[in-house]
Amino acid sequence: MGWNKVVIFLRLIDFEHTLFALPFAYLGAFLAVGGVPTAHDFWWITAAMVGARTAALALNRLIDRHIDARNPRTANWILPRGLIGLPVVYLAIVLSLALLFIAAAHLNPLCLKLAPAAVFVLVIYSYTKRFTWACHLVLGFAIGLGPVGSWIAITARFDWPAILLGAAVALWVAGFDAMYACQDEEFDRQEGLYSLPARFGTARTLQITAGFHLFTVLLLVAVGVTLGLGWLYYMGVGIAAGVLIYEHLLVSPGDLSKMNTAAFRLNRYVSTIIFVFTLVDMFK
């Protein structure tokens, strides 16, 4: 595959989405160990996240390619335009899932046993918009598995802090994904697709997503209380909450022109802010 094809493939899978999901996965590992994970664990957690996210995004683009071709907003995307061949996408999915299983095997037996369940969630998400408006929550659940999986990679068990952190991430992702879907409200209805905007309308969806993000903040506070984290952690949560409030101020039912900034660009800062402030709090 030439360099241009590599760049196109990275655009296909929105590789930067992996980068803004990683801080929460790392956070699960750092909190689980109460310090710095070993180089071995850090490497294989990273590999598992990259494998899972690459497979998930490639699957989503592959499964939805015909729908994307009919949507004016997405008709210019890579697969509808035929800029990369389907065999390349299939191969990338197989290799990414292989990386996920190899990484799980190098972490601990529980991770390996749970890997098929994680793959099921990654696959089923792309079909959920065909039968339930809760598809955004399924996506959130899939990404929320990241910090939970990292915690299990370190401890080989489920614990409440990991569950609370995973739930916070799930609602965070579901919130900005549903916000973004407001752009496709009419298209989804015409196509018979399910989404929060198609079911409840844009105005109600923006209210629901604000509620999701409120509970995100409350769950992050609960993580801090459960683990006895210090004031710097809560400062980070407070700053992240400010970012979430700002993104909701940028959009309204009558003006979605700043949706890309609100739904994606700003959210890249949320996970990084919390991760950095947590580390400073832990090692101060």
Disulfide bonds with the S-S distance in Angstrom:
none
